[in-house]
Amino acid sequence: MRVWRGPNGFQIEVITLDRRACYRITQRVNDRRYILAYTRSIYEIAAHVDLADLVEVVHLHQRRRAQPPAGR
């Protein structure tokens, strides 16, 4: 799932509704997340938040430590 975050607690997620991709715009206020809109285009997102302020959240896979061979 792709997620972008912006200032003032804005978060944009790509979700699937009616078998079509769309964007869910939410805003965190006082530790609560409120849904502001479901949109189909980037232009509609721009009505809520400046696109230049958004950053994509990238989850990096953490490497696991190599396990020592059995019997040691």
N, C-alpha and C positions, 0 to 999 in steps of 0.2 A: 504494500500500500504506500502510495506517495503522500508525503505530508510536507507542507510549508508552514513556517511560523513567521509572524510579523510583530510589530510593536503593539503595545497595549493589549497583549494577550490574544491576538488574532491567530487562528489556525485554519488552514485550508487543507482538506483531505479529498482525495479522489475516491469515490465510492461508486457502487453499482445500484441503480434504481431502475426497475422495469427492464432489466437486461441491457441498460445503457449506462455508460460512464457519466458521472456528473460530479460536481464539487460541493462539499458541505463546508460552509463558513461558520465557524464558531468563535466565541470570544470568552476568555476566562476573566471573571470579575469576582473578587473576594473568594477565591478558591472554589468557585462554581463555574461550570462551562455552559454557556447559553448558545443555542443554535440561532444564527441570524438569517441564514438563507441556504437554499439548495439552488445551484446555478448550473447551466449547461455550457457557458462560455467564459473565457477569460475577461471579456469586456464587462460582464456582470460582476465578476470579482473586483474589478477596478473601481466599481461604484462603492465598495466597502473599505478597501485598503489600497494604498499605493503599491503597485506591483514591484517597484524597485526596492521596497523595504522587505520583501519576502526572502527568506532563506530556506532551502530544502533541508529537511532532517534526514541525515544518512546514518543508518545503523551499521556500524562496522562489526564484523565477526571477530570475536576474541579468540586468539589462538590458545589452544589447550597445551598444557605442559606435557611433554613426552613422558609416558609411564615407563618406569624402569622394568627391564625384562623380569619375568617371573623367576623365582628361585634365588634372587640376590638379596 
